[in-house]
Amino acid sequence: MPQRSRRRFLAATARIGVAAALCPLDAVAGQASRPQPAVLSAPPEATHLADRDTERVSLDGVWQFRPDRSKVGDAEQWFRGKTDGTGWTDVTVPHTWQVDAASTEYYGTAWYRRTFVAPGPWSTGTVRLEFEAVFHSATVWVNGQPAGRHLGKGYTPFRLDISRLVAYGGTNTIVVRVDNAFDQDMLPRGRSSDWAHDGGIYRPVSLLVTPSAFVEGVAVEAAPASGGGHADIDVTVVVRNTASRACQAELRYEIADERTGEIVLRQRLAGPLRVGPVGSATVEMPRATLPHPVLWHFDRPHLYTLTVFLDRTSGAGHRAGTTFGVRSFEASDGGFYLNGERVFLMGVERMAGSHPDYGMAEPAGWIRHDHDDMKELNCVFTRVHWPQDRRVLDYCDRHGILMQLEVPTWGADTFKETGPEPLPALMQNGLEQLREMIAEHRNHPSVVIWGLCNEIGGQHPPAYEFARRMSEEARRLDPRRLRSYASNSLQRTPERDVSALMDVVEWNEYYETWYGGTVADVGRNLDELHRAFPGKAIVISEYGYCACTPDRPEGDQRRIEILTSHTAAARARRFVGGLIFFCYNDYRTHIGDTGRGALKQRVHGVVDVYGARKPSFDVLRRESSPVERLGLDGLPPTLTASIRARADIPAYPLVGYTVRWIVYNSSGIPVEQREEPLARLEPGGEATVRLEVTGTAASRVRVDVLRPTRFSVATAVWKAKGA
């Protein structure tokens, strides 16, 4: 990418990151009620690298909650301090009321409140209130005074500067009015979304305490040069000054290898930086060169840390930073190239918010559980229907999953009765959500595609125009990443679809279910797509089996049949660059056809809503493995493992893999474990490894091929006779 284009992207998205999420209130007055105060402290795990010199104080935990079924909260001024505790109950934030038995079907307004104590020294700096997401609209008061609002954008973070509203050295009250009513002027539009419409403060909340002048945003682009000998590093920094006097400072940064802690690059701004009183500055740092970078790959997810230093000539300085990876991801010649290497990708989509006990307010442990499962399923490529929790993307960065993040535009009803153009309110809302998504997640190396919409009927004029404008905006903000949308309108006249404008053609393929037909139609339709879009990478962005209609009762065997036969049809065509099975889990949705209350769901996954595995789990694991065959021959003390790498989807060089074997005695106790490195294995290649077994006579030997990330891609078991 030319330097000017990279600079424009970084500056634009850095500015969006600090401004777009904040919409100040026009005028609301009052004084909030004051439930019992809580003295807050930040546990070590709550302080992220991105805020090393920011005091991050978690506001997760006990809040008071009150549904507003009669819509009297505003009239009775619940944000003021004249109401007692009547009608309020204690809940634990992150929270969604959709998993509470009394309110699973309630879609409307509800209120949250809690208190915190602000130490006196905070008064010399800036205090911000950060919500990682509220669905879908939030209006916030602090001590009865309006602090800000974030409307119709339920999946992106927002931050409010509450410094002027805080009572320092005393108790403060936060009140939040949340609305999750179905809305025709935002995305997802009305009832069009086929996922959980969970209202609440469902992601973490924090106070961010900084000096009056602080680093508010950091954007980094790391572009590896051809051959990988170096990477060009472009960094844009947003500095804000909330004081009434101008700030003068030196601005510099350091990049460290996260694994070793070694500083690998330093850069500084030539000359001092001046930020005016109550102002901000967007600063493009001089381009730097990182020599011999370790490239990020889903099998080798190497990260760097970038720390920006704001060294003031007088007054408190500030440090802030981010993590990033150096990698390229391109679509050309009908395929995907990761760091210049052709890769054929496969994975599975997860529908967040599906555990009936948690809903969208997922704890970190459950996020980890599901994504560990996905890695066991050999998922290296996924997409999602809406912007995800930071903890999801952090997992993908650190464990290796390529991600398509998506604006929550779903279904043809989004553009129902809108005329030839999308409704202005929907168009604006879509652009705002896109901008906030890109600004928030631009530094994640795992994010490789911006998804613009899903199943909108891409040959319908208003849907076509919506996707076109979204694509243009995504390219303006981030010309480096790919753009796409998941189409359900490529079965006929595909050349007329808005897919033609995308970098990647994505098709939700549902023959033998929603589309009727047979497995033969899968191949025929794929060939038609290739003729319509020669040279473009084609991804089957969804396929699977849903027990969603009376003529399709649940039967996991049918799910297995569709998985194996449709995967085979795609594998026979080298122009198919990726497959994403839908989906990992049965998922909660307000339009569910199975279950009641918090268990209202669609049965579509290889695990149920509680994470229990179905037989199709193991089949998907095998189909998604880059190892086509792992065979065992011989008898202890010497076994031979024969390994054949897939030549088709999923296919990529196996680099840094190992073979591990564990020996069990006659009591089923593991008594020996050994490993042997596997030489680089190209797609279609074969290798053999001798597995020496010593000591106690073996009754069973488990053999795994392990990725460099230590996740198993294939398993075989030798058993003694009678064991």
N, C-alpha and C positions, 0 to 999 in steps of 0.2 A: 504494500500500500504506500502511495506517495506520502512524504512527510507532512505536507499540508493537510491531507485527508485525515491522517492519524491525529494531528493536533486539533482539527475541528471536532472530531469525535470525542476526544478526551475532554476538551473544554466544555462542549455542550452537555455531555453527560455529567460532568462534575458539577456544573451549575444546577442541573435538574436535581441532582442528589440532595442538594441543600435547600432547594426552594419549592420544587413541585409538590412535595408532600404536605406542605403547610398552607392551609387556607384560613386566615384569621376570621374570627367572628365579627359580624357587623356591630351588634350591640345586644348584650344580655347582662343584666345586673343581678346582684343578690349576694348573699353570704351563706356559705354552705353549712350544713349541720356538721357536728363534730363527734363522730364515734370515738371510742377509746384509742388513744395514740399508740403508735408502735415505734420504738427506737430501732432504726434500721442499721444493719451492717452488711457489708458485701463479702460473702464467702469467697475464698480464693478462686473457686471454679467459675464464679460469676464475672470475673474480670478477664476480658479477652485481650489478646495482643493489640487489637485495634484501638484500645483505650488504656494503654499502659500508664499514661499520666492523666487519664481521666478517671475520676472516682466514679465507678459504676456501682450504683446501689440498687439492688433488686427490689422491685415492688411486687414480685410474685408472692403468693401466699393468701392469707385471709383478707377478703374484701366483704363488704355487705352488698347484697343484691336484692333488687325488687322489680318484678315485672310491672309493666304499666298497661295492663289490659284495657283499662277504661280511658286511657290517654289523658290522665289528669296531672301527670308529673310536672309539666310546664306551668299549668295554671296554679298548682299548689306550690310551685317553686321548690321542688325537692333539692335543688342545688343550694338553697339557702339553709341557714342553721336553725330553723324554727320547727323542724319535725323531730319527733322522738324515734325510737327504734321500731315502732309498730309497722308491720308489713315487710320489714327488712330481715333477710336471713343471711347467715354466714356461708360463703362459698370460697373455694380455693381457685385463685387465678394462677395460670391460665384456666379458663372456664368457658363452657358453652351450656346454655340452658336446654339445648336439644337432647341431651342425654339424661335429663332429670325427668322422672316419670310424670310429674305434674305439668310439664311444659314442652313435651316432645313435639307437639303439633302447633306450638305457639310461634307465630311469625309476626313480629311487631317491635314495640319499643320496650326496653328494659333499662334499669339504672344500676350503676355500681358506685360505691364510695369506699374510701379508706383514708387513713391519716398517716402522716409521717412527721418526724421531728427533724428540723433543719438546723444543724449546728451554726453558731454565729459566724465562724470563719468563711462559710460559703458566701457570705454577702459581698465579698471582694471579687467574686468571679461570676460565672454564668451557670445557671441551673436549667437544664433541659429535661423534658419528660419524653421518653421514647416508648412508643407502642410498636411492637414488631408486627402486629396486625390486629385489627378489630373488624368483625364482619357485621354489616358491610359499611355502616356509617357511624361515626363517633363525633360527639360534641363534648368538649371538656371544659370544666370549671376548676379553678384552684382558689380556695378560700372565698367561694361565692362569686368570683370574677371570671369572665370568659377568658379562656386560654387559647382556644382554637378548635378547629374541626377538620375532619377528613371524611369526605362524603362519597359514597358509591364506589369505593375502591377498597375491597375487603381483604386483599391478599398482599398488600405492600406496607412497609413500615412508614411511620411518620414521627416527627420530632417537633416539640413545641418549646419555645423559650419561655419559661415561667419565672425568670429571675425577678421581675418587678412585682410578682404576685405572692412571693414567698414571705412568710413571717419568720425571719432568722432568729434562732435561739428559742423557737417556740413550736407549737403544734400546727400542722397544716392539713387541710382536707382537700382531697381530689374527688370530684364527682364526674362520672362519665355516663352520658346518655347514648345507648347503643340501639340501632334500628336494623333489623334484618328482614323487614317486610319485602315481599316481592315487588320489584320496581321496574317499570317499563322504560325508564330513561337511563339505565346503567347496564353494565355487563357483569355477570350473566343477566340477560334480559328476562324479567318476569320469572316464569316457571320453566324456562327453557333448559336450565342446567340439569344434567343427569348425575348429580352428586349431592352430598350432604350440604344443605343450606343452613349451616350451624351458626346461630347468632352468639355474640359474646366477645369478651376480651380473651381470645383463644390462643394467643401467643404471648411470650414473655413481655414484661413491662419493667422499665428501669428509669432511675434518675441518673443523668449524666452531669457531673460537676467538673467544670474546667476553669482555668483562668479566664479573665475577660477577653483576652485575645487567644484564639485557639485554632487548631487545624480542624476544619469542619468536614472536609471531603478529600479523598485521595483516589485518583484514577491512574492505573498503570497499564501500559500495553507493552508486552514483551514479544517481539517478533523475531524468531530465529532466522538467521541468514541461511541461504542455501548451503548445504553441507554441514550446518550446525556448528561452525567454528566460532561464532559469536551470536549475540542477540542484540538488537537495537532496543533500548529502553526509553520509552517516553512516559513521563510522569507529569500529571497536572494536579495541582493542589489548590483547594479553596481555603482561604483564611478569613475568619470573621473576627471583628472587633466590636464588642458590645459596650465598650466604655465611651464616655463623652469626650475623651481626648484621643488624638491620633496615636497609632502604634507604629513603632519602627523596629524592624527585626531583621536578622539574617535567616535565610531559609536554606536548609540542606537536607539530604537524605542519605541513608545507608541501606544497602541490601545485604542480607545474610542468608547463607544456606541454612534452611531450617533444621536439617538433620545434624549438621556439625556445629552450627552456631558461628561459623567463620564468616567474617565480613568479606564479601567478594566485590563490592563496588561502593564507591562514595561519589557524590555529586553535590554541587552547591549552586545557588543562584548568584550570578555575578552582580555584586552591588546590593545595597540594602533594599528591603521591602517596606513600603509605607502603606498602611491601611488607615483610612480616615476614621473619624469618630462615628460610631454606630454604622459601620460599613463593612464591606467585604471585598476581597480581591481574588480573582481566579488567575493562578500563576502557572505558566507553562515552563517547566524546568528544562534546562538545556538537555538535548538528547545525549544519552550515554551509551557506551558499549560494554556489554557483559561478556567477557571472554570465556570460551569453553563451557557454555551452560549445560546443565543436566536437563534434558528435555522431559516434560511431563507426558506420561503415557498411562493408559488405564491399567497396565501391568506394572508400571513404575511411576507412581504418582508423586513425583518429586516437587517439593514446594520451596519457595523462597519467601523471606519476610522483608518487607520494605518499611522502614521507619523514617518518618519525616520529623525534623527538628525545627521548631520555631524558637530561635534564640533572640529574645528581646534585648534591646540596649538598656531598658529599665523596665522593671515589672517581671512578673512570673512568666517563664517560657512554657512551652507545651510540646509534647511528643504524641504522635498518633501514627498508625500504620495499617498495613493490610498484608495478607498473604496472596501470592500469585504463583503461577507456573509459566514456564516457557514452552510453548507448543504451537504448532500450526495444525489446522484442520480445514481441509479443502474438499470441494466436490468438483471433479472434472473427469472427462473421458468416461462418463457413466459410472463413476465409483467414488469412494471416499479415500482420502489420503491423510493419514495422521503422521505428522512430521516427515512428510514426503513418501511414506510407505503405504502401499495399497492395503486396505483392511476391509473385510466383509463382516458386518456387525450384526449382533443379535442380542435381544434383551426382552424385558417384560415391563409393563407399566404397573405402577402401584397407585391405588386410589386412597389418598390420605383420609383420615377422619373416619375410618370404618370400624374401629373397635367400639362396641356399644357402651363400654364404660368410660371412654375418653372422648369420642367424637373428634372434632377438629382440634381439641385442646390436648394434643398428644404429648405425653411426657418423653423426655430424652431417651429413656430406656426402651420405649416401644418403637420410636423412630429407629433406634439402633437394631432392635429385634428384626423389624421388617427388612431393613436394608442388608443386614447380615444374611437373611434368607435370600434376598435377591442376588447377593454375591454367590451364595451356594448354588443358586439357579444359573450361574455363569452369565449373569446380566452385566454387560459392559456398555449398553446403549439403551436409553429409556427416554420417554417423554412424559409430560404431566399436563393436566388440563388447566392448571392455574399456577401462579408463582408460589414457590415453596418456602417452608420454614428454613431459616439460616442453617439449622442443624442438619437438614437434609443435604444441602449443598456442601456444607463442610464435610459431611461423610463422603459424598461423591468425589470431592477434591482429594481427600486423604486415602480413599480406598479404591478409587478408580472406576467411576461410572460416567460415561459421556451422557450429557443431559440436554434435552430440548425443553426450555421453559416456555410457557404459553400464556398469552392473554386469555382470560376466561370467557371467550366468545364461543358459545356452543349452540348448534342447532339452527335449522332453517327458520324457526319461529322468531329468531333474532331480527329477521328482516321482513317479517310478515306485515302486510298492509303498510309498507313504507314508501311505495312508489319507486321510481327508477334510482333514487339516491337514498343512502342510509340516513336515518333521522339525525339531524345535527347534534342532538344531545348524546346519542349513542356513538357517533363518530368522535366527538370530543372526549367522551369517557374512555373509549378505546385508546385514543392517542395518549391520554393522561396515564392510563394504566401501563401502556407500553413504555412510556418515558420513565415512569417510576421503577418498573421492572428492570430496565436496562441500567439505570443509574445505580440501583441497589446491588445488582448482581454482576456487573461488568467485569470485576476482577477475578471471578471464579474460573479457573482453567477447565473445570468439568463442563461448563456451559458452552456448547458449541453451535447451537441453533436457536434462534428466536422464533418461537411459534406464534403465529398471528391470530389463528382462529381454528375451529374444529367443526367439521360437518355442517357447513353453513349453506350448502347448495351453491357451489362456486361458479355456476353458469347463470345464476339469477342476477340481474343487473345491480341491485343495491348491494348484494353480497360481494359481487365482483369489485365494485367500486370501493367498498369498505376495505377489502383485502389489499387492493392496489395502493390505497393511501397509507395503510399501515406498513406495507412493504417499503414504500418510499421513505417513510419516517424512520423505520428501523435501519435502512441503509444510510440515511443521513447521520443518525446518531452513532451507528456502529458499522461502518462499511467492511470491517474485518470479519464479522461473523456471518454465517449463513442464515437465510430466511426461508421459512416454509409455512405451510398450513396443511392440516390433515383433511383430505377431501373425501367426501362420500358421493361425489358426482362425476366420477371418471368411468362409469360403466358404458356411457354413450357419448359420442362426440367429444372425446377428452380434449381435443385441440382447442375447444371453446372455453375451457375451464380456466379460472384465474391461476391454476397451477402453472400455466405457461410463464407467468411472471416471476416465479419463485426460483431460488437457487437449487432446490431439491424438490422432486415430485413425491408427495406423500399420499398414500391411498389407504383408506380404511376398508379392508377387504372382508366382506361378510357373505360370500357365496355359501350356500347350504344353510344359511340362517336368514338374516334380514333380506338378502338379495335373492333367495331361492337358488335355482341353478344347481350345478354340480361342481366337483373339484376340477373337471376339465375346463370350466369357465374361468377358473383362476388363471391358468396358463394362457388361455386365449386372450383374456383381458390384459394381462401383463404384456403380451406381445403387441397389443394395440397401443398401450402406453409407450412402449419403446419406439414404435413407429411415429407416434405423435410428438414425442420429446426425445429425439435421438441425441445421444451425448450427455443427457442428464442422468444423474443418479436417481434411482427409484427406490423408495422405502415403502414397505408395507407397514404403515404406522399403527394399525390395529388389525388383529384377526383372532378368531377364537369362537367360543360357543357360549351363548347366554340362554339360560332357562328362563326367558323373559315373557314367553307367550304360551298359551294353553297347548299349542301344538308342539312345543319344545320343552317337555318336562326335563327336570334335572336328571342327568346321567353322566357321570364323570367319564365313562367309557366313550361316550360320544365326543366329549371334549378332547380326549386323547386321539381319537380317530381324525378329527379335524386338524388338530395340532400337527400330527405326523404327515398327513396327506397334503395339506396346504403348504407346509414347510418344504416338502419334497418338490412341489410344483415351482416354488420360488428358487430353490437351489439349482434347478435345471437351467436357470437363466442368469448368465454372468452379469447382466446389466442391473440386476437387483442388488443394491448396495447394503440393505439392512432390513431386518425383521424385528418387529416389536409385538410380542404376544399380549393380548388383552384378555384377562389381566392377572396380576399376582393374586389379588384377593377378591372374594365376594365383597361388595361395597355398599355402604349405607347411602341412601339417596331418598329425597323427598318424593320421588315418583316410583319408588320401589314397588315391585309386584309380589314380593315375598316378605313375611314378617310384619310385626306391628311395633309401634312406638320407636324406641331407639334401635330396634332390630329390623326396621323397614329397609329392605335391601334389594339388590339384584345379584343373582347367583351367577357369577361369571369367572371365578378365580380358581387357582390351584390350591388355595387355602381358604378356609372359611373366615368369617369376620373376627373370630377369636384367634386366628393364626394356625388352627389345626390343619395339617397337610392332608390333601387328597392323593389318591394314586397318581393323578396327572402331574403332581409336583416332581416326582422322580423322572417322569417321561420328559418334562420340560427341561430338567437339569441335563439329561443326556442329549436332547436335541440341541441345546444351546452351548454344548461343550465344544471347544476347539479341538478336542481329542476325539476322533471318530471311533477308535478302538483301543482298549487297554486289555491285553490278554495275558494270562499267566500260564506258564508251562513248566514242567518238571516237578520235583519233590524236594522238600527240605532235606539236606541243608542248603541246597541251591535251587532257587527258582529263577525263571527268566521272565521279565516283563517285556512284552512287545507293544510298542506304541505307534499308532498311525495318526498323524495330524489331518484334520479335515482339509480338503481342497476347495470346499464350497462353504456357504454360510453356516456357521461363522468361521472365518479363516483369516489368520494373521500369523506372522512368525512367532514361535514360542521361544522367547529369550529369557534366560535366567530362571527357568523352571527346574524343579527338582522332583525326584521320585522318593517317596517316603514309605517305609513298610514297618508295620507294628506286629509283633509276634505275641500270640496269646497261648497260655498253657491250657491244660485239660480242664482247669477250673474256670476258664474264661478270663483269667487275669492277664493284663498286658505286662510282659516281662522283658521285652526288648524293642528298641526303636532305632532305626538307622535311616540315613538319607544318602542319596547319590545325585549329583547334579546332572541335569539333562542337557546335552549339547544343543545349540540352536537348531530348531526344527522348523523348516519352511512348510507352508501349506502343502499337504499331500505327501510330506516326507515321513519316513519311518525310522525307528530307533529301537534298540534292545538294551536292557539294563539287567545285569546279574544281581540277584538279591540274595546275599549270604545270610543264613540263619544259623546262629550258634547257640550253645547252652541247652536249656530245657527243650524237650521234644515239643514241637509245635502242634497244636490242634487247629489253629486258624491263623492266617496271615492276611492282614488288611493292607492293601497297597493303594496309595493315592498319588496322583500327579498334582503338584502344588504350583500355583502361580508365585511370582516373586512377592506378592502381597500375602502369601500363605493361605489363600483360599484354595480348596480342592476343586479341580476341574473334572476329575474322573476318578472312579473308585472301582477296584476289583478285589475279590476275596477268595483266597484259597482255603479249603477246609479238608482236614484229614477225613478218611472214611469213618463214618459213624459219629463224627463230631456234630 
